[in-house]
Amino acid sequence: MLENGNPSLTSIVDIFSMPDLRSRVLFILGLLAICRDGAVITVKAGGWLELVTR
């Protein structure tokens, strides 16, 4: 998800097309942990998530 600390994009559709519930839950928990560390996640048009780290 994070590549060399640069902002990365992932689609909400990609999250919900993950093969099992466990993958989705782990992904969402990962996003929450990143947010707690000071990153900002915004939802862009078309269902894209933009992750900006500080």
N, C-alpha and C positions, 0 to 999 in steps of 0.2 A: 504494500500500500504506500509506504513512504519510500521514495527513491532519493537518496543523498540529501534528505532534508528538504527537498523541493515540494511545493504544493502538488498534490496529485488529484486526479478526478476518478471517481467511480460512480457508476450509475445505480440509482435506487433499484432499477430493474435487475441489475446484476446481483444485488443483495438478495432479492426475493426469488431469484431463479437458482439460488444455491441448492445443491442436491438434498440437504437435510436440515432439519430445524437446528441441530447442534451447531452447524457451520454458521447459520444466520445469527444465532444467539452470541456465539463467540466473536463474530465480526462486530456486532453492535456493542458488546461489552468493550471490545478493543477501541472503538470510536469514543466511547464514554471515558475510558481511561486516558486517551490522548487529549480529549477536551479538558479533563481535570488538570492536565499538565500545561495548559495554556494555549492549546491550539484552538482555532476557530473553524467551525464547519458551517458552511452556508449552502442552501439548496438553490441551485441555478435553474433556469428555464429548461424544461425537458427532463427534469428529474435527476440532474447531476448534482453530486455532492462535491463541493470544493473544500479541501482541507488545507488550511494555512497555518504553518507552524511558526512560532516566534523564536 
